[in-house]
Each structure stands twice: as structure tokens, then as C-alpha cells.
């Protein structure tokens, strides 16, 4: 009898774990980097490989660091929201072009518009890995000291922008 109950018990346990897992939002993966300094990096700029951008260039201002790629379908979904946010020129939006080709990325920005003050070109994806990127798009909010205060996995929606990102960026900007 026990040899039948044991597999049944294991099956019920696994189904229970599966049900619990389905109740969590996969975009809410906690990041161990929240409230910690952003990784040190120095990358060429997408628009000009002779210029670079690094962590030190982001210091002293509140920055939205948006990880994107031309091959990313979800990046297309969030792009109009980034364009709208960039239009008011209130916030610093820096792109991190992730595992892309320079030509494709530049072509994509020419076609869809460029919301970024500049984009770092992370062809190998190492800086993305240092930031703990699971996939694109992902968005980080860094304070004036380069501390990561927020991470969003997946596209920014209007609701997320209004409920989470703008209030945090306004709060961080006001604190400076």
C-alpha cells in the first residue's frame, strides 16, 4: 500500500509547488543588486565607437538605464512609452544595447526614434550579465550615487511608469 501512496504524495506535493509558482508574477524576480552600487563598467557608445560611457558618467544624476536590443520584440512594445518620457526631457534615459550588432541597433533607432541620451554598446553582453539581466527589456533606476533603486524585468507599461517609475524618479530627483 505504501508503494502506491508515496508516488501519489510526491505528485500532490509537486502539483502544490506548481500552483504556488503560478501565483507569482515572473517580472517580480527580486534582484540582489537593489540598494547596492551598480557594477563598474566602461563601454563604447553605440553611436560612436570612439567615445565611451561608464558608471562614472552616470554619477550625480538620477538615471533610467534601459537594456534593449533591435531583435527584442518586447522592446518594440515599450518603445513608445520611452519616447514619450524622453520627450519631456525631465529624466536621464541611458540605453544599454545588449548582444546586438551596431548596424542593426542604429537602424532600429533610426526607424523607431531614439529616446536615449546615449546608448552603451554591450556586444558581448558582459555588462548586462554584471547587472543580472535575465533578458531584454529590463530597466534599472540608479540614484545620484550610482545605487540601484529599482529593477523592472520586461517592458515598461504606462501603468508601471505611472505607478512605480515616475514616483521613484521624482522622489530621487527631489532628494538631490
Secondary structure, 3 states (H helix, E strand, C coil): CHHHHHHHHHHHHHHHHHHHHHCCCHHHCCCCCCCCECCCCEEEECCCCCCEEEHHHHCCCCEEEEEECCCCHHHHHHHHHHHHHHHCCCCEEEEEEECCCHHHHHHHHHHHCCCCCEEEEECCCHHHHHCCCCCCCEEEEECCCCEEEEEEECCCCHHHHHHHHHHHHHHHHHCC
